[in-house]
Amino acid sequence: MPGGRASPVLVTGLPRSGTSWVGRMLTAGGDLVYVNEPLNPQHPPGRCPGVLDAQVTHRFQYICDDNSAAWLPAFRDTVALRYRWLAELRTNRSPYDLARLLRYGTAFTLGRLTGRRALLDDPFAVLSAGWFARRLGCRVIALVRDPVSFVASWQRLGWTVHFHELLGQPLLVRDHPEVLELRRLATSQDRVSRAAALWRVTRSVLERTPGILVTSYEALAADPVPGFRALYAYAGLRWSPAAERRIVRACCRPSGRSGGGFAWSGLSRTAYRPMDSRQAITHGARGLSDQEAARVRAMTRT
C-alpha cells in the first residue's frame, strides 16, 4: 500500500485479543521498535511521559480531531521515536522506572538513527484506531477474537470493564452512539454479559472505521506463517527467511517445550509468551459453561 514503508504501525484490539503476540511477531523482521501500551492508564506500562508526553484520563481513551490538540504532538514524538528524557525523569524515578527509561530511551534513539519505525501495541487505542490511521498515517491492524474465547479469557482472569470509562467520554458517545447500549449494563454484576457487550460495541466501531485492517485472531493463529506474511505486506515490512524462522519457532512450539522462539519478558511487561498458536485456539472457551457460551453467542449475534 502507498506509504506503507514509511508508516508507523499500530496493533490494537480489545485486551486478550492477541495484540502483544502480533506486535512481537511483526518486530521479528528487525524493522520496528516495539512500544508497549502508551495509552494504558495504569503505571506501568502507561503514564510514562518519556514514551508519550500526554495525560491519559480514561481506559479506552477516545481521540479524535476535536480533542487532539495535546494528543497529536505527543504521538508525533512517539511514532518519530523521540524519547522525552527530562519529562520521564521529572515523573518517574523508581529503580524500575529508571531501567525502563534506559531501555526505551536507548531503543528510541537507536531506532531513529537506524531508520526503524515505531510499532505501537496498544489495546486501549482500539476505539481511536481511525484517528491513528488518518492523522498519524499508521498502518492499523485491529485484532478481533472469537467472542466466546474473548469472554472466557476475561472470566479466567477475573477481569471486568467499568462502562463509565466509555460513557463518560462525550466525544466517543457522539461519534459512536452504539456505546449508549452499554448504559443498561452499567450497574450489572454479570461479568459475562458486560464483556460480551464490550465485544459487540467494539466490533461495531471497528467495522465502520475506514483505513484499518480488521484481522481475525483465530484465522491468524490457525495458519500463522501465511497470515503474518500478509500482515508484513500490509505494514510495508520486509519478509525475510530470518523473520519466518523466528515466527515459526515462536508460534509453532509444542506445549511443554522450553527454549527456542522468543522469550520476551521483564520491562515491556508484555503478555505474550511463545506458544503453539494452533493448539491455543482449541482451548479458547475454557472457563465458560455451555449455557454461558450460548448466551455470549446470542448477545454478539455470531
C-alpha positions in Angstrom: 0.0 0.0 0.0 1.3 3.5 -0.8 3.4 5.0 2.0 3.5 1.7 4.0 7.2 1.5 4.2 7.4 4.9 5.9 4.5 4.5 8.2 4.3 3.6 11.9 2.3 0.6 12.8 -0.5 0.3 15.4 -1.6 -3.1 16.6 -4.8 -2.8 18.6 -7.9 -4.7 19.6 -9.5 -5.4 23.0 -7.2 -6.7 25.7 -6.7 -10.5 25.4 -7.2 -10.4 21.6 -3.6 -11.2 20.8 -2.1 -7.7 20.3 1.2 -8.5 22.1 1.6 -11.7 20.1 1.1 -9.9 16.8 3.2 -6.9 17.7 6.1 -9.1 18.7 5.8 -11.2 15.5 5.9 -8.0 13.4 9.1 -6.9 15.2 10.8 -10.2 14.2 11.9 -8.8 10.9 14.0 -6.1 12.6 12.4 -3.0 11.1 10.3 -1.9 14.0 10.8 -0.6 17.6 8.2 -2.1 19.9 6.3 0.4 22.1 4.1 -1.2 24.8 0.6 0.3 25.6 1.3 4.1 25.8 -2.4 4.7 26.4 -2.7 2.3 29.3 -3.8 4.4 32.3 -2.0 2.1 34.7 1.7 2.6 35.5 3.5 0.6 34.3 3.3 0.3 31.3 1.5 3.6 30.8 1.9 7.0 32.3 5.5 7.2 31.0 5.9 10.7 29.6 9.2 9.7 28.0 7.2 7.5 25.7 4.0 9.5 25.5 4.0 13.1 26.9 0.3 13.4 27.4 -2.2 12.8 30.2 -4.3 9.7 29.9 -7.6 10.2 31.7 -9.7 7.2 30.7 -9.3 3.5 29.9 -10.0 3.2 26.2 -9.2 6.9 25.7 -11.1 8.3 22.7 -9.0 10.6 20.5 -10.5 12.5 17.6 -9.9 15.7 15.7 -11.9 17.7 18.3 -9.6 16.8 21.2 -6.3 16.2 19.5 -4.5 19.4 20.4 -2.4 17.6 23.1 -2.5 14.1 21.6 -1.2 14.9 18.1 2.1 16.5 19.1 2.7 13.9 21.8 2.0 10.9 19.5 4.1 12.5 16.7 7.0 12.4 19.0 6.2 8.8 19.9 6.0 7.5 16.4 9.1 9.5 15.4 10.9 7.7 18.2 11.7 11.0 20.0 12.1 10.0 23.7 11.4 12.7 26.3 14.2 12.0 28.8 13.5 15.0 31.1 9.8 14.6 31.2 10.3 10.9 32.3 12.8 11.9 34.9 10.5 14.5 36.4 7.7 12.0 36.8 9.1 8.5 37.4 12.3 7.9 39.4 12.0 4.4 41.0 14.7 1.9 40.1 12.2 0.1 37.8 11.3 3.4 36.1 14.9 4.3 35.6 15.5 0.8 34.0 12.6 1.4 31.6 13.9 4.9 30.9 17.3 3.4 29.8 15.7 0.7 27.8 13.1 2.8 25.9 15.4 5.8 25.6 18.1 3.7 24.0 15.7 1.8 21.8 14.1 5.0 20.6 17.4 6.7 19.9 19.0 3.7 18.1 15.8 3.0 16.2 15.6 6.6 14.9 19.3 6.6 13.9 19.0 3.4 12.1 15.8 4.2 10.2 13.4 1.9 12.1 9.8 2.6 12.6 7.6 2.6 15.7 5.2 -0.2 16.4 2.5 0.7 19.0 1.0 -2.3 20.7 -2.0 -0.7 22.4 -5.4 -2.3 23.1 -6.5 0.9 24.7 -6.3 2.7 21.3 -9.0 0.4 19.8 -11.8 3.0 19.8 -9.4 5.6 18.3 -8.0 3.4 15.5 -9.4 5.7 12.8 -7.6 8.7 14.2 -4.3 6.9 14.3 -4.7 5.9 10.6 -5.9 9.3 9.4 -3.8 11.8 11.4 -0.6 9.8 12.1 -0.5 7.7 9.0 -0.4 4.5 10.9 -0.8 1.1 9.3 -3.5 -0.1 11.7 -4.1 -3.8 12.4 -7.2 -4.3 14.6 -7.5 -7.8 16.0 -10.9 -9.4 16.8 -11.0 -12.6 18.8 -13.9 -15.0 18.8 -16.4 -13.6 21.4 -16.7 -16.7 23.4 -12.9 -17.1 23.7 -12.6 -13.4 24.5 -15.2 -13.5 27.3 -13.8 -16.8 28.6 -10.3 -15.3 28.8 -11.6 -12.3 30.8 -13.5 -14.7 33.1 -10.5 -16.7 33.8 -8.5 -13.6 34.8 -11.4 -12.2 36.8 -11.5 -9.0 34.6 -14.4 -6.7 34.2 -15.0 -3.4 32.5 -16.4 -0.2 34.1 -18.6 1.3 31.4 -18.4 4.8 32.9 -14.9 4.9 31.3 -16.7 4.9 27.9 -20.0 6.6 28.7 -18.0 9.4 30.4 -16.4 10.4 27.1 -18.9 12.7 25.3 -17.0 12.8 22.0 -16.9 9.0 21.9 -20.7 8.8 22.5 -21.3 11.5 19.9 -19.2 9.7 17.2 -20.2 6.2 18.1 -23.7 6.2 19.6 -23.8 2.4 19.9 -21.8 3.0 23.1 -25.1 4.1 24.6 -26.1 0.4 24.5 -23.8 -0.1 27.5 -25.9 2.0 29.8 -28.3 -0.8 30.6 -25.4 -2.9 32.0 -23.6 -0.1 33.7 -24.5 -1.3 37.2 -24.8 -5.0 36.4 -22.6 -7.5 38.2 -22.9 -10.0 35.4 -19.3 -10.1 34.1 -20.1 -12.4 31.2 -22.8 -10.0 29.8 -20.6 -7.0 30.3 -17.6 -8.5 28.5 -19.9 -9.6 25.6 -21.4 -6.2 25.3 -18.0 -4.6 25.2 -17.0 -7.0 22.4 -20.2 -6.3 20.4 -19.8 -2.5 20.6 -16.1 -2.5 19.8 -16.7 -4.8 16.8 -19.4 -2.4 15.6 -17.0 0.6 15.9 -14.2 -1.3 14.1 -16.4 -2.4 11.2 -17.3 1.2 10.5 -13.8 2.6 10.8 -12.1 3.3 7.4 -8.4 2.9 6.7 -7.7 0.0 9.1 -7.3 -3.8 8.6 -9.6 -5.8 10.8 -8.0 -9.2 11.4 -9.3 -12.4 13.0 -7.1 -13.7 15.8 -8.2 -17.3 15.2 -7.5 -17.2 11.5 -4.0 -15.9 12.1 -3.3 -18.4 14.9 -4.6 -21.3 12.8 -2.1 -20.6 10.0 0.5 -18.1 11.3 3.2 -18.1 8.5 1.0 -17.0 5.6 -1.1 -14.8 7.9 1.9 -12.9 9.1 3.4 -12.7 5.7 0.2 -10.9 4.6 0.5 -8.6 7.6 4.1 -7.8 6.8 3.0 -6.8 3.3 0.2 -4.6 4.6 2.5 -2.8 7.0 5.3 -2.4 4.4 7.7 -4.6 6.2 10.5 -6.8 4.7 9.6 -10.5 4.9 12.8 -12.5 5.3 13.9 -16.1 5.9 15.1 -15.0 9.4 11.7 -13.4 10.2 9.9 -16.6 9.1 12.2 -18.8 11.2 11.6 -16.7 14.3 7.8 -16.7 13.7 7.8 -20.5 13.2 9.8 -21.0 16.4 7.6 -18.6 18.4 4.2 -19.8 17.1 4.6 -23.5 16.4 6.3 -24.7 19.5 4.7 -27.8 21.1 3.2 -27.2 24.6 5.6 -28.0 27.4 8.8 -27.4 25.5 11.2 -24.8 26.7 13.8 -22.8 24.8 13.7 -21.5 21.3 11.4 -18.9 19.8 11.2 -15.7 21.7 11.2 -15.3 25.4 10.2 -11.7 26.0 9.5 -10.6 29.5 10.7 -8.0 32.0 10.4 -4.3 31.4 8.0 -4.5 28.5 5.5 -6.4 30.7 4.0 -7.9 27.5 1.5 -10.7 28.0 2.9 -12.7 25.1 4.8 -15.9 25.5 6.0 -18.4 22.9 3.2 -21.0 22.2 1.7 -23.4 19.7 -0.8 -21.0 18.3 -2.9 -23.7 16.6 -3.4 -25.5 19.9 -4.0 -22.3 21.8 -7.2 -21.6 19.9 -8.7 -25.0 20.7 -9.0 -24.2 24.4 -10.5 -20.7 23.9 -13.8 -21.4 25.6 -12.3 -22.9 28.7 -13.9 -21.5 31.8 -17.4 -20.8 30.4 -20.3 -23.2 30.7 -22.2 -24.3 27.6 -25.1 -22.1 28.7 -22.7 -19.1 29.2 -21.1 -19.7 25.8 -24.6 -19.8 24.2 -25.5 -16.6 25.9 -22.4 -14.9 24.6 -23.2 -16.1 21.0 -26.7 -14.7 21.3 -25.5 -11.3 22.6 -22.9 -10.9 19.9 -25.0 -12.4 17.1 -22.3 -14.8 15.9 
